[in-house]
Amino acid sequence: MPDWLPGALEYLPRWIEFQMRLFEQPGCVIAVAHQGHLVLETALGCANLRTGERLTPRHRFRVGSHSKTFTAAGVMKLRERGTVGLDDGIGQHVPGLHPTLAETRLTQLLSHTSGLVRDGTTGDQWFDRRPFADVDELSAAFAGIPTIEANTRFKYSNYGYGLLGRLIESVTGEPYAVWIQREIVDAAALTETTPDMPVPNGVPMASGHSGKLPLGHRIVLPGHQTTNALAPATGFVSTAGDLARFFARLVPSSPVALLTVASRREMTRAQWRNPHSTLERHYGLGTMSGGARDWWWFGHAGAFQGFLSQTAALPAHDITIAIVTNAIDGYAYQVAGWRAPRPRDLREAWRRHRGGARLGRPLVEHLERHRSGAHGREGAGREPGVADALHRCQRDHGLRAGPRNNRGRQRLRQSRRDSRADTWRGRRGV
């Protein structure tokens, strides 16, 4: 285990707790695995704001597009058995497709380059205006020509993974949910994951929540709907712990033989660049990836009504991080620094923590004391400014503090302008 990891694991929940309070998030569960074994699993906040139920690591979450990685692993297992080939046209295994779509290779469906429509003609199932597409609705869509020519560019498609689910059913003769549960979920020893709702009786389920705007408060979104024929794309229900374990098993060096090393390498290598991402991101076969050198990572993100989640595995360090949140504006995408996951920030957290954990808990305590007026007349009777609390925390704990507001920066800019003006006057002889 890296020497910085134990301290980072101690620091991380404190930092996330502060961020949750600062941005008024309902709940979050984070899990970290090292060499395939969980070294951190902690829950913060509420499972349901309406009832006040406390969130635990055992609560299930809708994990959205993480489902695609499970489906891709299933296709790779069928390939290992010789049942399908990645260069097979999908029409070789699934009947009733448009002739152009029938020629689309499995690799193109797995990497979102098939040209298929993303969510049908409207996509309003994501706004709970209708149920998710069933078999008949998908069949009607697949009878038409794809939106763009295959292999043209990266074009994300939930319908494409719905078609891969149909592929699995066609070649195995079993329902998708039954086969994927046995061959992938159970084979990976995941005990808290199901391909769709409902979850077994007695299993705790977190409720999703809307954003605070425009109503000024969050609406509870239960998230109990089934996803029907789109379960291979977005139906899965899981926990942060199971997600961390599953993606750790996809690391090529993992000793757990869920898939062959060759299959894991093929799944996780970058195949197509995502031109729509603000950061440099690529897509493989059911996996996203980013970063560089020994901080390169692969994983996936997931969004569902009221839920947001993300998982990132770093093969060079054998560390996997999974975060699940029960708010559509949750910070799963920006863990450890409010950016897309950069797990190297764990190491930076440890460096800050080594001096005595001087920023996480003390800052929360400062906010509490400031709210109660414990800082005297200045803090009494008003909500504290975060900059003020951060400044006091830095000052009292020996950290270097910058300007408390913009005045210092304004004075610096003005002095630079004055200096340039003096230089200009000197050259002009004014």
C-alpha positions in Angstrom: 0.0 0.0 0.0 1.4 3.5 -0.9 2.6 5.4 2.2 0.3 8.3 1.4 -2.9 6.2 1.2 -3.7 5.5 4.9 -3.7 9.2 5.7 -5.6 10.1 2.6 -8.3 7.6 3.5 -8.6 9.2 6.9 -8.8 12.7 5.4 -11.1 12.0 2.5 -14.4 11.5 4.4 -13.8 14.7 6.4 -13.3 16.6 3.2 -16.4 15.1 1.5 -18.5 15.8 4.6 -17.5 19.5 4.5 -18.3 19.6 0.7 -21.7 18.0 1.4 -22.6 20.6 4.0 -21.3 23.5 1.9 -23.3 22.5 -1.2 -26.3 21.1 0.8 -26.1 17.6 -0.7 -28.5 14.9 0.7 -26.2 11.8 0.7 -23.1 10.1 -0.6 -21.3 6.8 -0.3 -17.6 6.5 -1.2 -15.6 3.2 -1.5 -11.9 2.7 -2.2 -10.4 -0.6 -3.1 -6.7 -1.4 -3.1 -5.6 -4.6 -4.9 -9.2 -5.5 -5.2 -10.0 -5.3 -1.4 -12.0 -2.5 0.1 -9.9 -0.2 2.3 -12.6 2.4 2.8 -16.4 2.3 2.6 -18.3 5.2 4.3 -21.7 6.8 4.0 -22.6 10.4 4.7 -26.0 12.1 4.9 -29.5 10.9 4.3 -31.1 8.2 2.2 -34.3 10.2 2.0 -34.7 13.9 2.9 -38.4 13.5 3.4 -38.1 10.8 6.1 -34.7 11.6 7.4 -33.5 8.0 7.0 -29.8 7.8 7.6 -27.7 6.6 4.7 -25.6 3.5 5.1 -23.1 1.7 2.8 -25.7 -1.0 2.3 -28.2 1.2 0.6 -28.7 0.5 -3.1 -28.4 3.2 -5.7 -29.4 3.5 -9.3 -26.0 3.6 -11.0 -27.2 4.4 -14.6 -24.6 4.0 -17.3 -22.4 1.8 -15.2 -24.7 -0.8 -16.6 -22.9 -0.5 -19.9 -19.7 -1.9 -18.4 -21.5 -4.9 -17.1 -23.0 -5.5 -20.5 -19.7 -5.0 -22.2 -18.1 -7.6 -19.9 -20.9 -10.0 -20.8 -20.2 -9.6 -24.5 -16.4 -10.1 -23.9 -17.2 -13.3 -22.1 -19.3 -14.6 -25.0 -16.4 -13.7 -27.3 -14.0 -15.7 -25.1 -16.3 -18.7 -25.4 -16.3 -18.4 -29.2 -20.0 -17.6 -29.4 -19.6 -14.2 -31.0 -16.7 -12.2 -32.5 -16.1 -8.5 -32.0 -16.0 -8.0 -35.8 -19.3 -9.8 -36.3 -22.1 -7.8 -37.8 -24.9 -7.5 -35.3 -27.3 -8.9 -37.9 -25.6 -12.3 -37.8 -27.1 -12.8 -34.3 -30.1 -10.5 -34.1 -32.9 -10.7 -36.8 -35.3 -7.9 -37.9 -32.7 -5.1 -38.2 -32.4 -2.5 -40.9 -29.9 -3.8 -43.5 -27.5 -0.9 -42.7 -27.7 -1.5 -39.0 -27.3 -5.3 -39.5 -23.8 -4.7 -40.9 -22.7 -2.8 -37.8 -19.9 -4.6 -35.9 -20.2 -5.4 -32.2 -17.1 -3.3 -31.6 -18.9 -0.3 -32.9 -21.9 -0.9 -30.7 -19.6 -1.3 -27.7 -17.6 1.9 -28.4 -20.6 4.1 -29.3 -19.7 4.4 -33.0 -22.6 2.5 -34.5 -24.4 5.8 -35.4 -27.6 4.7 -33.6 -29.9 7.3 -32.0 -29.2 8.0 -28.4 -32.6 7.8 -26.6 -35.2 7.5 -29.3 -37.0 10.4 -30.9 -37.8 12.3 -27.7 -35.8 10.8 -24.7 -38.7 11.8 -22.4 -38.4 8.6 -20.4 -35.6 10.5 -18.6 -38.2 13.0 -17.4 -40.6 10.3 -16.1 -43.1 11.3 -18.8 -43.4 7.7 -20.0 -41.9 4.3 -19.2 -38.5 3.2 -20.5 -38.6 1.6 -24.0 -39.8 -2.0 -24.2 -38.9 -4.6 -26.7 -41.5 -3.5 -29.3 -40.3 0.1 -29.2 -36.7 -0.9 -29.6 -37.6 -3.2 -32.5 -39.4 -0.3 -34.3 -36.3 1.9 -33.8 -33.9 -0.8 -35.1 -36.0 -1.3 -38.2 -35.0 2.2 -39.3 -31.7 3.4 -40.7 -29.1 4.6 -38.1 -28.9 8.4 -37.5 -25.4 8.7 -39.0 -23.0 6.3 -40.7 -21.2 3.8 -38.5 -17.6 4.4 -37.6 -17.9 8.2 -38.3 -17.4 9.6 -34.8 -18.2 8.9 -31.2 -22.0 9.1 -30.7 -23.2 8.0 -27.3 -26.2 5.6 -27.6 -28.3 4.0 -24.9 -30.3 2.2 -27.7 -27.0 0.7 -28.9 -26.5 -1.0 -25.6 -30.2 -2.1 -25.6 -29.3 -3.9 -28.9 -26.3 -5.5 -27.2 -28.7 -6.8 -24.5 -30.8 -8.3 -27.3 -27.7 -9.9 -28.7 -27.0 -11.6 -25.3 -30.6 -12.9 -25.2 -30.4 -14.1 -28.8 -27.2 -16.2 -28.5 -27.8 -17.5 -25.0 -31.5 -18.2 -25.2 -32.0 -16.6 -21.7 -33.4 -13.3 -20.5 -30.7 -10.7 -20.2 -31.2 -10.1 -16.5 -30.9 -13.8 -15.7 -27.8 -14.4 -17.8 -25.9 -11.3 -16.8 -26.6 -11.9 -13.1 -25.2 -15.4 -13.2 -22.3 -14.9 -15.6 -21.0 -11.5 -14.6 -22.5 -10.2 -11.3 -22.3 -13.5 -9.4 -19.1 -14.5 -11.1 -17.5 -11.3 -9.8 -18.8 -12.1 -6.2 -21.0 -9.0 -6.1 -23.7 -9.5 -3.5 -25.3 -6.1 -3.7 -25.9 -5.6 -7.4 -28.9 -6.4 -9.6 -29.5 -5.6 -13.3 -32.7 -3.7 -12.7 -35.4 -2.9 -10.2 -37.0 -4.2 -8.1 -34.4 -5.1 -5.4 -35.1 -8.1 -3.1 -37.4 -7.5 -0.2 -35.9 -6.0 2.9 -32.9 -4.4 1.0 -32.5 -0.7 1.8 -32.9 1.6 -1.2 -31.7 5.2 -1.3 -34.2 7.7 -2.8 -33.0 10.1 -5.5 -33.4 13.9 -5.3 -33.8 16.7 -7.7 -31.7 19.8 -7.7 -32.6 22.7 -5.4 -33.5 25.0 -8.3 -36.0 26.3 -9.4 -38.2 25.4 -6.4 -35.6 26.2 -3.7 -35.9 22.8 -2.2 -35.2 19.2 -3.4 -38.0 16.9 -4.6 -37.7 13.2 -3.7 -37.4 11.0 -6.8 -37.8 7.4 -5.6 -36.1 5.8 -8.5 -38.1 2.5 -8.4 -39.0 2.4 -12.1 -37.9 -0.5 -14.2 -35.9 0.2 -17.4 -37.3 -2.6 -19.4 -35.3 -3.2 -22.7 -32.8 -0.5 -21.7 -31.6 -2.3 -18.6 -28.3 -3.2 -20.4 -27.7 0.5 -20.8 -29.0 2.1 -17.6 -30.9 -0.4 -15.4 -28.3 -1.5 -12.8 -28.7 -1.1 -9.0 -25.6 -1.3 -6.9 -23.5 0.1 -4.1 -20.2 2.0 -4.1 -18.5 -1.1 -2.6 -19.7 -3.4 -5.3 -18.7 -0.9 -8.1 -15.2 -0.6 -6.6 -14.8 -4.3 -6.5 -16.2 -4.9 -10.0 -13.9 -2.3 -11.7 -10.9 -3.5 -9.7 -11.5 -7.0 -11.3 -11.3 -5.3 -14.8 -7.7 -4.1 -14.1 -5.5 -6.2 -16.4 -3.2 -7.1 -13.5 -6.0 -8.3 -11.2 -5.6 -11.9 -10.1 -9.4 -12.5 -10.2 -10.1 -14.1 -13.5 -13.6 -12.6 -14.3 -12.3 -12.1 -17.9 -9.0 -13.0 -19.5 -6.2 -10.4 -19.4 -6.5 -9.9 -23.2 -10.2 -9.1 -22.8 -9.6 -6.7 -20.0 -7.0 -4.8 -22.0 -9.3 -4.6 -25.0 -12.1 -3.3 -22.9 -10.1 -0.6 -21.1 -7.9 0.8 -23.8 -8.9 4.1 -25.4 -10.7 3.5 -28.7 -12.4 6.8 -29.6 -11.9 10.3 -28.3 -15.0 11.9 -26.8 -15.3 15.3 -28.7 -18.1 16.5 -26.4 -16.1 16.4 -23.1 -14.6 19.5 -21.7 -11.7 17.4 -20.5 -9.7 14.9 -22.5 -11.7 11.8 -22.4 -11.8 8.6 -24.4 -14.1 5.6 -24.7 -13.2 1.9 -24.9 -15.5 -1.1 -24.9 -17.9 -0.1 -22.2 -15.4 2.0 -20.3 -14.4 5.7 -20.2 -10.8 6.7 -19.6 -8.6 9.8 -19.1 -5.4 11.0 -17.4 -1.9 10.3 -18.4 1.2 8.2 -17.5 0.8 6.5 -14.1 -2.3 8.6 -13.3 -4.2 7.2 -16.3 -7.6 5.8 -15.2 -10.5 4.0 -16.7 -14.0 3.6 -15.3 -17.5 4.9 -16.0 -20.1 7.4 -14.9 -23.8 6.9 -14.3 -26.8 9.3 -14.2 -30.4 8.4 -13.4 -33.4 10.4 -12.2 -32.1 11.8 -8.9 -28.8 9.9 -8.9 -25.2 10.5 -10.0 -22.3 8.1 -9.7 -18.8 7.6 -11.0 -16.0 5.0 -10.7 -12.3 5.3 -11.6 -9.7 2.6 -11.5 -5.9 3.4 -11.6 -4.0 0.4 -12.8 -0.6 1.8 -12.0 -1.5 2.1 -8.3 -4.0 -0.7 -8.1 -6.6 1.7 -6.6 -10.2 1.9 -7.5 -12.6 4.7 -6.3 -16.4 4.6 -6.5 -18.8 7.4 -5.4 -22.6 7.2 -5.5 -24.8 10.1 -4.7 -28.6 10.5 -4.4 -29.0 13.9 -6.0 -28.9 14.7 -9.7 -26.5 17.6 -9.0 -24.4 15.4 -6.8 -20.6 15.8 -7.0 -19.7 12.3 -8.0 -18.1 13.7 -11.2 -16.0 16.1 -9.3 -14.7 14.1 -6.3 -11.5 15.3 -4.6 -11.3 18.8 -6.0 -14.6 19.5 -7.8 -13.3 18.3 -11.1 -13.7 15.0 -13.0 -12.2 12.3 -10.8 -8.5 12.8 -10.3 -7.6 10.2 -7.8 -4.1 11.6 -7.5 -5.7 14.2 -5.3 -5.8 11.5 -2.6 -2.0 11.8 -2.4 -2.3 15.6 -2.3 -4.8 15.2 0.5 -2.3 13.1 2.4 0.4 15.7 2.1 -2.0 18.3 3.6 -3.1 15.8 6.2 0.4 14.9 7.4 0.7 18.2 9.3 -2.2 17.2 11.6 -5.3 17.1 9.5 -5.5 20.9 9.7 -8.1 21.8 7.1 -11.0 19.3 7.0 -12.6 19.0 10.4 -11.3 22.4 11.7 -13.0 24.2 8.8 -16.3 22.5 9.6 -15.9 23.4 13.3 -15.1 27.0 12.3 -18.3 27.2 10.3 -20.3 25.9 13.3 -18.7 28.3 15.8 -19.2 31.2 13.4 -22.9 30.4 12.9 -23.4 30.3 16.7 -21.6 33.6 17.1 -18.7 32.1 19.0 -16.3 34.4 17.1 -17.8 37.4 18.8 -19.8 40.4 17.5 -18.5 40.1 13.9 -20.0 36.6 13.5 -23.2 37.0 15.6 -26.5 37.3 13.9 -25.5 36.5 10.3 -24.6 33.6 8.1 -20.8 33.3 7.8 -19.0 33.8 4.6 -17.1 30.7 3.6 -14.0 32.9 2.8 -14.1 34.3 6.3 -14.3 30.9 7.9 -11.6 29.5 5.7 -9.3 32.4 6.5 -9.8 31.9 10.3 -9.2 28.2 9.9 -6.0 28.8 8.0 -4.8 31.4 10.5 -5.6 29.4 13.6 -4.0 26.2 12.3 -0.9 27.7 10.9 -1.7 27.5 7.2 -0.7 30.2 4.8 -3.7 32.4 4.1 -4.2 34.5 1.0 -6.3 37.7 0.9 -9.6 37.4 2.6 -11.3 39.1 -0.3 -10.6 40.7 -3.6 -9.2 44.0 -2.1 -5.6 42.6 -2.1 -5.9 41.5 -5.7 -7.4 44.8 -6.7 -4.6 46.8 -5.0 -2.0 44.5 -6.8 -3.6 45.1 -10.2 -3.8 48.9 -9.5 -0.1 49.0 -8.6 0.8 47.2 -11.8 -1.3 49.7 -13.8 0.3 52.6 -12.1 3.7 51.1 -12.8 3.0 50.7 -16.5 1.6 54.2 -16.6 4.7 55.6 -15.0 6.8 53.8 -17.5 4.8 55.1 -20.4 5.1 58.7 -19.0 8.8 58.3 -18.7 9.2 57.2 -22.3 7.0 60.0 -23.5 8.7 62.6 -21.3 5.5 63.6 -19.7 
